[in-house]
Amino acid sequence: MVNDFSVTVLGCSGSYNAPGGEACSGYLVQAGATNIWMDCGNGSFANLQRHINVRDLDAVVITHSHPDHCVDLFGLHVLATYGLQMCDIPIYAAAEVESKLRVIVSDWRGTFAWHTVGDGAHETIQEVAIEFSTTDHPVPTVAASLKFDHKHFVYTADTGPLWSPGVFGTNCDFLLSEATYMHEDRKSPIHLSGLQAGELAAEAQAKRLALTHMWPEIDPIACGQEAESSFGAAVIVVRTGDRYDI
């Protein structure tokens, strides 16, 4: 259907690749005929190519400069530049992403059209309206709100508990939230636990909550149960390769 709006998980491992070759953060958002690659964590580019022809990619959104969210842009650059001869692929990225990646690639050769996005920025990709909000993370990081065909999808990117998806309004149809740790074993305040993800989703009155970016050593089922206890409803624990309708 023309009005299909979905997200396919290309990778969901938190901070580093999990055993068995699990990729880090990467998501294919499809809205009608529009294809958006959102976050390019290590390993996610291989999975992207399983779902679409790279020639059909309309834009890339990168939430921040940590490698587990951006490093696979190099693979796209090599294929698009030398294999497909593509140019001016729109890249919407948080501050510092382009400058940090330039340490390895000094010349993008016109393959990408870079757009830096920050707090409150609004962009439009085809028929998809995107709004960005700066999260609670130590490098410039933006969460993304995507609207298409009267549906609302929110991706938290990486964040601590001092930011809320409620900044995008209440009742989003699908909230994809990081849930890096179990609450009693939080290794860093710059990420959420499952419990905190559920609390923030409940405050924002999200219709559905899906968890991603889990630390590979934790039990995803237990993290999901923790989130359900604070969200007050069933929670999805995402898996690479799964497609979810918004």
C-alpha positions as CSV (number, residue, x, y, z in Angstrom):
1,M,0.0,0.0,0.0
2,V,1.1,3.5,-0.8
3,N,0.5,4.7,2.7
4,D,2.5,2.0,4.5
5,F,4.6,3.4,7.4
6,S,7.0,1.0,9.0
7,V,10.4,0.6,10.7
8,T,12.7,-2.4,10.0
9,V,15.5,-3.1,12.5
10,L,18.9,-3.3,10.9
11,G,20.8,-3.5,14.2
12,C,19.9,-3.0,17.8
13,S,22.9,-4.0,19.9
14,G,23.8,-1.3,22.5
15,S,27.2,0.3,22.2
16,Y,29.1,-2.6,20.7
17,N,28.4,-5.6,18.5
18,A,27.0,-8.6,20.4
19,P,28.3,-12.1,20.0
20,G,27.0,-13.8,16.8
21,G,27.5,-10.8,14.6
22,E,24.6,-8.6,15.9
23,A,24.8,-5.1,14.4
24,C,24.6,-1.9,16.3
25,S,21.9,0.7,15.9
26,G,20.3,1.0,12.5
27,Y,16.7,1.3,11.2
28,L,15.1,1.5,7.9
29,V,12.0,3.7,8.0
30,Q,9.7,3.3,5.0
31,A,6.8,5.7,4.4
32,G,5.0,5.1,1.2
33,A,7.7,5.1,-1.4
34,T,10.2,6.9,0.8
35,N,13.2,5.1,2.3
36,I,15.2,6.6,5.2
37,W,18.2,5.0,6.9
38,M,18.2,6.1,10.5
39,D,21.5,5.6,12.3
40,C,24.3,3.7,10.7
41,G,25.8,1.6,13.5
42,N,28.5,-0.9,12.7
43,G,27.1,-3.9,10.8
44,S,23.8,-2.2,9.8
45,F,24.8,-1.4,6.2
46,A,25.0,-5.1,5.3
47,N,21.5,-5.5,6.7
48,L,20.2,-2.4,4.9
49,Q,21.1,-4.0,1.5
50,R,18.9,-7.0,2.4
51,H,15.8,-4.9,2.4
52,I,16.3,-2.2,-0.3
53,N,18.4,-1.4,-3.4
54,V,20.7,1.4,-2.2
55,R,19.7,3.4,-5.3
56,D,16.3,3.7,-3.7
57,L,17.6,5.3,-0.5
58,D,16.1,8.8,-0.2
59,A,18.0,10.1,2.9
60,V,20.1,9.2,6.0
61,V,19.5,10.5,9.5
62,I,22.3,10.2,12.0
63,T,21.5,11.0,15.6
64,H,25.1,11.5,16.9
65,S,28.8,10.9,16.4
66,H,29.3,7.8,18.5
67,P,30.6,5.0,16.2
68,D,27.8,2.6,17.0
69,H,25.4,5.0,15.4
70,C,27.4,6.4,12.5
71,V,30.4,4.4,11.4
72,D,28.7,2.4,8.6
73,L,28.2,5.5,6.6
74,F,31.6,4.7,5.2
75,G,30.2,1.6,3.5
76,L,27.5,3.7,1.9
77,H,30.0,6.2,0.7
78,V,32.2,3.6,-1.0
79,L,29.3,1.9,-2.8
80,A,27.5,5.1,-3.8
81,T,30.7,6.8,-4.9
82,Y,32.6,4.1,-6.8
83,G,29.9,1.5,-7.5
84,L,26.7,3.4,-8.2
85,Q,28.0,6.9,-9.0
86,M,25.4,8.5,-6.8
87,C,25.7,12.1,-5.6
88,D,24.1,14.5,-3.2
89,I,22.4,11.9,-1.0
90,P,20.8,13.9,1.8
91,I,22.4,13.3,5.2
92,Y,20.7,14.9,8.2
93,A,23.1,14.6,11.1
94,A,23.7,16.0,14.6
95,A,26.6,18.4,15.1
96,E,30.1,16.9,15.0
97,V,29.1,13.9,13.0
98,E,30.5,15.1,9.7
99,S,33.6,16.6,11.2
100,K,34.5,13.5,13.2
101,L,34.0,11.2,10.2
102,R,36.2,13.4,8.1
103,V,39.1,12.2,10.2
104,I,38.9,9.0,8.1
105,V,37.4,10.3,4.9
106,S,38.9,13.6,4.0
107,D,36.9,14.1,0.7
108,W,33.2,13.0,0.4
109,R,33.5,13.6,-3.4
110,G,30.1,15.1,-3.6
111,T,28.4,11.9,-2.7
112,F,26.6,13.4,0.3
113,A,24.7,16.6,0.8
114,W,25.2,17.3,4.5
115,H,22.6,19.1,6.7
116,T,23.4,19.7,10.4
117,V,20.3,19.4,12.6
118,G,19.9,20.5,16.2
119,D,17.3,21.1,18.8
120,G,13.9,22.2,17.3
121,A,15.0,21.7,13.7
122,H,12.3,20.7,11.2
123,E,13.0,18.9,7.9
124,T,10.9,17.3,5.2
125,I,12.0,14.2,3.3
126,Q,9.5,13.5,0.5
127,E,6.2,13.4,2.4
128,V,7.8,12.7,5.8
129,A,7.9,15.6,8.3
130,I,10.8,15.3,10.8
131,E,11.4,17.2,14.0
132,F,14.6,16.9,16.1
133,S,15.2,17.4,19.8
134,T,18.5,17.4,21.7
135,T,18.7,14.6,24.2
136,D,20.6,13.9,27.5
137,H,23.8,12.6,26.1
138,P,27.5,13.7,26.3
139,V,27.9,14.5,22.6
140,P,25.4,16.5,20.5
141,T,22.6,14.0,20.0
142,V,19.1,14.4,18.5
143,A,16.0,12.3,18.9
144,A,13.7,12.2,15.9
145,S,10.0,12.6,15.5
146,L,8.6,11.4,12.1
147,K,5.1,12.0,10.9
148,F,3.5,10.5,7.8
149,D,-0.1,9.8,6.8
150,H,-1.5,10.9,10.2
151,K,0.9,8.5,12.0
152,H,3.6,9.5,14.5
153,F,6.9,7.7,15.1
154,V,9.4,8.8,17.7
155,Y,13.0,7.5,18.1
156,T,14.8,8.5,21.3
157,A,18.4,7.9,20.0
158,D,20.7,7.7,23.0
159,T,19.6,9.6,26.1
160,G,19.7,9.7,29.8
161,P,16.6,10.3,31.9
162,L,16.8,14.1,31.8
163,W,15.2,14.2,28.3
164,S,11.6,13.0,27.6
165,P,9.9,11.9,24.3
166,G,7.0,14.1,25.6
167,V,8.8,17.1,24.0
168,F,7.2,15.8,20.7
169,G,3.7,15.7,22.2
170,T,1.7,12.9,23.6
171,N,0.1,9.8,22.1
172,C,2.7,8.9,19.5
173,D,1.8,5.7,17.7
174,F,5.1,4.0,18.1
175,L,8.0,5.0,20.4
176,L,11.3,3.3,19.8
177,S,13.4,3.9,22.9
178,E,16.8,2.9,24.0
179,A,16.9,0.7,27.1
180,T,20.6,0.0,27.6
181,Y,20.6,-1.4,31.1
182,M,18.6,-3.1,33.8
183,H,17.7,-0.5,36.4
184,E,19.7,-2.0,39.3
185,D,22.8,-2.3,37.2
186,R,23.1,1.1,35.4
187,K,26.7,1.4,34.3
188,S,26.3,5.0,33.2
189,P,23.8,7.8,33.7
190,I,23.9,8.7,30.0
191,H,21.6,5.8,29.0
192,L,18.2,4.6,30.1
193,S,17.3,1.4,32.0
194,G,14.2,-0.6,30.9
195,L,12.4,0.8,33.9
196,Q,13.2,4.4,32.9
197,A,12.2,3.8,29.3
198,G,8.8,2.6,30.5
199,E,8.4,5.6,32.8
200,L,9.2,8.1,30.1
201,A,6.9,6.3,27.6
202,A,4.0,6.3,30.1
203,E,4.5,10.0,30.8
204,A,4.4,10.7,27.1
205,Q,1.3,8.5,26.8
206,A,2.9,6.6,23.9
207,K,0.5,4.1,22.3
208,R,3.2,1.4,21.9
209,L,6.7,1.1,23.3
210,A,9.5,-0.8,21.6
211,L,13.0,-1.2,23.3
212,T,16.3,-1.2,21.5
213,H,20.1,-0.6,22.1
214,M,20.3,-3.1,24.9
215,W,23.7,-3.9,26.4
216,P,24.6,-7.3,25.0
217,E,25.2,-8.9,28.4
218,I,21.7,-8.2,29.8
219,D,18.6,-10.5,29.4
220,P,16.3,-8.7,26.9
221,I,13.3,-10.5,28.3
222,A,14.0,-9.3,31.8
223,C,14.6,-5.7,30.4
224,G,11.2,-5.9,28.6
225,Q,9.4,-7.0,31.8
226,E,11.0,-4.2,33.7
227,A,9.8,-1.7,31.1
228,E,6.3,-3.2,31.2
229,S,6.1,-2.7,34.9
230,S,6.5,1.0,34.6
231,F,4.8,1.5,31.2
232,G,1.7,-0.4,32.3
233,A,1.2,-2.3,29.0
234,A,2.9,-4.8,26.8
235,V,6.3,-3.8,25.4
236,I,8.1,-4.9,22.2
237,V,11.7,-6.0,22.5
238,V,13.0,-5.5,19.0
239,R,15.0,-8.0,17.0
240,T,17.2,-7.4,14.0
241,G,15.3,-8.1,10.8
242,D,11.9,-7.5,12.2
243,R,9.5,-5.0,10.6
244,Y,7.1,-3.1,12.7
245,D,4.1,-1.1,11.4
246,I,3.8,2.4,12.9
